[in-house]
Amino acid sequence: MRLCSITLHDVRRFTDTVRIEGIGPGVSVLTAPNEQGKSTLFDALQALFFQPHSSKAREVKSLRPHAGGAPVVSAEIETGEGRFRITKRWLSRPIAEVRQDSRLVAKGDVAEEWIAAQVRAGAHGGPAGLLWVRQGLTALDGGEKSDKPARLVRRDLLSSVAGEVDAMTGGRRMERARGRCEAELGDLVTNSGKSKAGGPLKAAEDELVTLEGRHAELSRLSEEMRGALEERRRLRRESDELHDPAQSEAARIRLEDVRGALESAKRHAERLDQAGELTETARKARDHAAERLAALRKGRAALAECSRNVDDTVNAEAEASQSATDAEAARANASRALTAARKVVAEAEQSLRQLASAERAAEARKRRKALSAQIDNARTLHKNLRSAQSTASAGPTDKALAALEAAVNDLRVQEALQEQSAPWVTMRYARPEAPRARLAGGAELEDGKAVALPRGADIELPGLGTLAVNPGTRADSDDALAAARATLEARLAAIGASTAEKARAMGAARRQAETKLREIRAALAAVAPDGVATLEAELAALGESDDAAGQPDTDLPDRNAIELALSEARSTLDAADRAAERAVALAQAASIGLARATAGREAAERRLAEAKAALSEFADAELEENQRAEALREAEAHFSDAAAKAKRLAEAAPDLAVVDAAVRRAQSVVAANEARLRELDRRLAELDTLIDVRAGEGIEEELADTAERLARARERLDQLTFERDMLSLLRAELDTARTAAREHYFKPVTRELQPLLNILWPDAVLSFDDETVLPSVLVRNGQEEPIDVLSGGTREQIALLVRLAFARLLARGGRPAPIILDDALVFTDDDRIERMFDALHRQADDMQILVLSCRQRAFRALGGTALGFVRGALPEEAA
């Protein structure tokens, strides 16, 4: 099928009828700016061939103009049977017609079937989904989320042109075998390889898990009953042993013996406690006697010590009193020296302040003078600035001069062009003395010199007459020259100059003034960066000059001498201050020492009085000390006797804790035997009940039956697992076989594609994925590059080249279809787009390629047949 012409009416912006005619074989190009209807044309063709006339789909409604109407699309096509016109109208009084000349070939649904047969439109759009490239979509999958529809189209195309592989190695029958394998495997497992819920494999696995769980539970119950029988036999033997009378009597006798030993040990412990109480009484009496003797001796020693301390503190108080007197005198001398030093420092500081005030006055006088000069300079610069601004504002700007120069150049070009196209005359005289020809009213024509006559002229030929030279009518060149002169005169008038030289001089003067203006502004910024007003405010803030009242700057005192005297005075003051602080500290310390000495004397006298009062009750303190010493010796002897008796009782006493433990152990033996008998009776009753219940449940019989069912379930699961593994292996082998046949399978498209690839990249090879039938790897310079990592422009170019190869396969398979590209090379650079144009022309020998683009300048180099929208009448059959 080949497109010959297209007609649109009431399709979006085309509310009037427009036609595109002259679409021939090879490359046809329609270039126009954006929003001129190229994408509308593409959508209209897509609807004509793939949208039923009764459709109200969104794609159809989008064709209706904003003002309303019924979209009508008509196309004249050429097939092997001749030329036909296809016409469709949607939404209002929909129609679908196929005509050959004036004969109606098909109408309505029959026409739809006829159209579908021409483009092989299947469930997924047929080859048009592969060859018609909508704006912005260059990927071979059409930008779909799922590539399955486009993949089926590509695979069907390859299967139809690769008949030698239409066998189990890669053709349709292999696809059917693989599909059946996938279906049967899908009954067993999911895509991830897990057992499919509801499938036989999952049911067998679940049954096996259930039976294994029941078998384990029954085995546990069977083992539990066997354990209960064994435990009952063991517990009955233990119960018989505990009920033996001889063992009970031996335990009773042992308990009575240890209880008697415990009573004897308790009586001995009571005697030991009494001996201990007597020993403790004797110890307290001994300690009391020792305390009374020690107190008497301590009082006598304290009396002697207090007498010595009173004498020492009296002497210390006298020494402290003398030290306090001397320290107070030193403090008074240091205070007088400090006062004198402070006076000297105050006088030196006053002299320094007076000097600083005089220096500030001198500095202010200097600053007033400098500010006055600055202000005068700034005012002068301001005057010059206004003058420079006035000069710089006159004369033409650089932009006006540039426009003038462009007009001058344009005039020169037009004059040169007119001179080049003007007639030329060359006079060659037969002899040197021949009369000279001359331009009427002009100069003579020199021998052999060419003279241009752009406007023609009259040539006076002596003795012959006048020769008129007429250059003919050159309205275009004259108009262009006149326009150039008018433009130049307008530019000169706008500048205010009579000639270009004067305008240039005025521009130079303006530039010089602008340079001077910048210099003045820079100088003004340096002299008064914040403005003259700021300088005047600073001068006013300094106040009036006090030169008349102040002394000359040369009569100021020597600052170094004053600062040196102040430094020495401050050093003397610091030394006097430190000496005064030390004297005050010494006086305070001496005063504190005197107070402490007085307090110490008074305390020693109080302690002496207290010691005398403590011994005043004894007439003879020495006799009392001897009597207390004798009483202490008697108390120590009594304590020694009591302690020896208690020690003997303690050594002979039995270990009460051991005896008590023996009694508790004998009691626990009797109690444990009784408790164990009760526990044995309870446990034996439980075991009897458990054994009776399990025996009635038939555990062993059910266990044997479950074991048999478990074996059958394992056999069934093994069969299904084997089937799953075999199906997986078969699928892998089929995939391996299909991959092995890949070269044969992709040989047709590779054969068509390789020359196209070589146009862009010599020696490049493109590999296809046998599952998606899409390019997967580009090999250039021995380097493999996955398609996904290539740039957008490279992927765009590869996708277009692959489409050209598929189109050639369609043509050779007897199903030629036009290739329609709507801005399909938006990411391609200037160099590669030239080579892509070569590829398009190479494939266009026996195919039809229709290119739509808004890139008018870039696609000018494509060549081919140029197309355009033409206003025309609506075909009669759709009117």
Sequence and secondary structure as in RCSB ss.txt:
>XXXX:A:sequence
MRLCSITLHDVRRFTDTVRIEGIGPGVSVLTAPNEQGKSTLFDALQALFFQPHSSKAREVKSLRPHAGGAPVVSA
EIETGEGRFRITKRWLSRPIAEVRQDSRLVAKGDVAEEWIAAQVRAGAHGGPAGLLWVRQGLTALDGGEKSDKPA
RLVRRDLLSSVAGEVDAMTGGRRMERARGRCEAELGDLVTNSGKSKAGGPLKAAEDELVTLEGRHAELSRLSEEM
RGALEERRRLRRESDELHDPAQSEAARIRLEDVRGALESAKRHAERLDQAGELTETARKARDHAAERLAALRKGR
AALAECSRNVDDTVNAEAEASQSATDAEAARANASRALTAARKVVAEAEQSLRQLASAERAAEARKRRKALSAQI
DNARTLHKNLRSAQSTASAGPTDKALAALEAAVNDLRVQEALQEQSAPWVTMRYARPEAPRARLAGGAELEDGKA
VALPRGADIELPGLGTLAVNPGTRADSDDALAAARATLEARLAAIGASTAEKARAMGAARRQAETKLREIRAALA
AVAPDGVATLEAELAALGESDDAAGQPDTDLPDRNAIELALSEARSTLDAADRAAERAVALAQAASIGLARATAG
REAAERRLAEAKAALSEFADAELEENQRAEALREAEAHFSDAAAKAKRLAEAAPDLAVVDAAVRRAQSVVAANEA
RLRELDRRLAELDTLIDVRAGEGIEEELADTAERLARARERLDQLTFERDMLSLLRAELDTARTAAREHYFKPVT
RELQPLLNILWPDAVLSFDDETVLPSVLVRNGQEEPIDVLSGGTREQIALLVRLAFARLLARGGRPAPIILDDAL
VFTDDDRIERMFDALHRQADDMQILVLSCRQRAFRALGGTALGFVRGALPEEAA
>XXXX:A:secstr
 EEEEEEEESBTTB S EEE    SEEEEEE  TTSSHHHHHHHHHHHHHS TT   HHHHTTS TT    EEEE
EEEETTEEEEEEEE SSS EEEEEETTEEEEETHHHHHHHHHHHT  TT TTHHHHEE TT  STTTT S  HHH
HHHHHHHHHHH GGG STTTSHHHHHHHHHHHHHHHHHB TTSSB TTSHHHHHHHHHHHHHHHHHHHHHHHHHH
HHHHHHHHHHHHHHHHHT HHHHHHHHHHHHHHHHHHHHHHHHHHHHHHHHHHHHHHHHHHHHHHHHHHHHHHHH
HHHHHHHHHHHHHHHHHHHHHHHHHHHHHHHHHHHHHHHHHHHHHHHHHHHHHHHHHHHHHHHHHHHHHHHHHHH
HHHHHHHHHHHHHHHHHHSS  HHHHHHHHHHHHHHHHHHHHHHHHS EEEB  SSTTS   EETTS B  BT E
EE TT EEEEETTTEEEEE     HHHHHHHHHHHHHHHHHHHHHT SSHHHHHHHHHHHHHHHHHHHHHHHHHH
HH TT HHHHHHHHHHT S  TTTS  GGG   HHHHHHHHHHHHHHHHHHHHHHHHHHHHHHHHHHHHHHHHHH
HHHHHHHHHHHHHHTTT S HHHHHHHHHHHHHHHHHHHHHHHHHHHHHHHH   HHHHHHHHHHHHHHHHHHHH
HHHHHHHHHHHHHHHHHHHHHHTHHHHHHHHHHHHHHHHHHHHHHHHHHHHHHHHHHHHHHHHHHTHHHHHHHHH
HHHHHHHHHHSTT EEEEETTTTEEEEEEETTEEEEGGGS HHHHHHHHHHHHHHHHHHHHHTT    EEEES  
TT  HHHHHHHHHHHHHHTTSSEEEEEES TTGGGGG SEE   EE    GGG 
